[in-house]
Amino acid sequence: MAIGDFENKNICFSNYGNIDAETTTLSTPGQYQALGIRNAQEMVENNVKLVNGRFQIIDTGVYFCQYRFAFSGGVNNTYKFRLATIKDFVTTAVPDSEIEFNTKSTNTWEVCNSMFIKFDPVDIDNKGFGSTKQELFAQVQNVNNANSLVSENYSIVIAKII
Amino acid sequence: MSTNQFTSQSAWISWSNAIEQEIVISEQGEFTPLEFTSGVVNSRYNFLTPAPANPQLIPTINGVYMIQASLTSSGATNQLLSWRVGYGTNFGNENSILTYTSKGGNRWSVNINCIRELYNVDGTTGFTIEARNNDGANDITLERLTYNVIKLY
């Protein structure tokens, strides 16, 4: 039995990951930068592509997003992680998506979180002319130091549920 | 018949193992399957009733499945451990493998997630989970496991 027609635009899901380390350089303490996951490997994708570390959202709706990373970094450094969207060239943090963790010693630490995120149409001219296109990506910061953060391995799942 | 928002047939299972279980690692760097010797189904639909022996998480229809497993492990002090989930012996693209440090041999709660497309569900093959010790042959203790699978489409 065939699974079905994935080409339908309303069917949106993807799973990207990597078991090879990717480093995000964080030279300024307390300042968010885009998480460096430019070498993410596609495991399955349908209408939610990951391009240069950004998920391309092409349809509005409520999405389930779960990201699971294993990080290493500066000894005993504290890092913050949050999600952000880009709509009509404007970057906005996803409210309350920030999490904080510590890279105790020099080990590899698993960090996982999941959220439902609602993507509404973007009024790109403030006159009611809308677009469904927007982007979702992750940002990280080293709270007090300038040590980089290394994504040792990760898997990100995103799926439109409504 | 329960359908999802895309009007395809729904399916899901939530399964928990609340009994401490030893995973005997015979060789460094090799995955060892977890034997589902006990556990409780919290909720299921279009999954077969669990058998007393493994496998226990058996889907009955083809589709796109999202897998999410949360577990607590211990043992193998300060060694790098890995976990992967699969359908039978098919673990697909291995870029979703989780690897982390079992710091101090303490209890560490970790998560595994992925999406799998299943085209050849046969009613006898189930979802599986395997562990690997990357740094030695020390055994791993699985303290707790919750294994959730839901059909997206």
Interface residues (C-beta under 8 A of the other chain):
Chain A: M1 A2 I3 G4 F6 N8 N10 I11 F13 S14 N15 Y16 G17 N18 I19 Q41 M43 V44 F64 Q66 R68 A70 K104 S105 N107 T108 W109 E110 C112 E152 N153 S155 V157 A159 I161 I162
Chain B: Q5 F6 S8 I61 N62 G63 V64 M66 Q68 N78 L80 G92 N93 E94 N95 S96 I97 L98 T99 Y100 T101 K103 W108 V110 N111 I112 N113 C114 I115 R116 E117 L118 Y119 L152 Y153
